[in-house]
């Protein structure tokens, strides 16, 4: 059985670290804004096991003129649970949350290897690739709701 529900920021680390920060200290999983009241973290549970996470921040990116911007960060699914549609379910939950908050745009920094996944779910690239030191090449992606 699959369920998605809000979780505490610290709970995201169990998935963020092995997927997004392998070999790095757990402190590298703390993102600015994680503890803000306006930020929400969702956990996807497969048979009561935390298999995936996503965080949604009220954050504007100056490259977009649109009001009502939200940023997705820390979207990750544990390796054993990938390729099962869980990432799509997490993105759908994020989009539902943003729509409920009357948001108009979701944007994020996507890892180069994740671009095909996000493109498949309706997101577009804007701008040129850039490097996040120690993490890798990223693209800004976005979707209007």
Residue pairs with C-beta under 8 A, 6 or more apart in sequence:
1 46
1 47
2 44
2 45
2 46
2 86
2 89
3 44
3 45
4 42
4 43
4 44
4 45
4 89
4 90
4 93
5 42
5 43
5 45
6 40
6 41
6 42
6 43
7 41
7 42
7 43
7 50
7 53
8 41
9 30
9 34
9 35
9 39
9 41
9 55
11 41
11 43
11 50
11 53
12 29
12 34
12 41
12 43
12 53
12 55
12 74
13 26
13 29
13 30
14 50
15 43
15 50
15 51
15 52
15 53
15 76
15 77
15 78
16 29
16 53
16 74
16 76
17 24
17 26
17 28
17 29
18 78
18 79
19 76
19 77
19 78
19 79
20 29
20 74
20 76
20 135
21 28
21 29
24 134
29 74
31 55
31 73
31 74
33 39
33 57
33 59
34 41
34 55
36 57
36 58
38 57
38 58
39 55
39 56
39 57
39 58
40 55
40 56
40 97
41 53
41 54
41 55
41 56
41 74
42 53
42 54
42 55
42 56
42 90
42 93
42 94
42 97
43 50
43 52
43 53
44 50
44 51
44 52
44 53
44 54
44 77
44 86
44 89
44 90
44 93
45 51
46 81
46 86
51 77
51 78
51 80
51 81
51 86
52 75
52 76
52 77
52 78
52 81
52 86
52 87
52 89
52 90
53 74
53 75
53 76
53 90
54 72
54 74
54 75
54 76
54 90
54 91
54 93
54 94
55 72
55 73
55 74
55 75
56 70
56 71
56 72
56 94
56 97
56 98
57 70
57 71
57 72
57 73
58 69
58 70
58 71
58 101
59 69
59 70
59 71
60 69
61 69
61 71
61 107
61 140
63 126
63 127
63 140
64 105
64 107
64 142
66 104
66 105
66 144
67 104
68 101
68 102
68 103
68 104
68 105
69 103
69 104
69 105
69 106
69 107
70 94
70 98
70 101
70 103
70 105
70 106
70 107
71 106
71 107
71 108
72 91
72 94
72 106
72 107
72 108
73 108
73 109
75 87
75 90
75 91
75 94
75 108
77 86
77 87
77 90
87 117
88 121
91 118
91 121
94 106
95 106
95 143
95 145
98 106
98 145
99 145
103 145
104 144
104 145
105 142
105 143
105 144
105 145
106 123
106 142
106 143
106 145
107 140
107 141
107 142
107 143
108 140
108 141
108 142
109 132
109 138
109 139
109 140
109 141
110 118
110 123
110 125
110 138
110 139
110 140
110 141
111 135
111 136
111 137
111 138
112 129
112 136
112 137
112 138
112 139
115 125
115 139
115 141
118 141
119 125
119 141
122 143
123 141
123 142
123 143
124 141
124 142
124 143
125 139
125 140
125 141
126 140
126 141
126 142
127 139
127 140
129 137
129 138
129 139
130 137
130 138
130 139
131 137
131 138
132 138
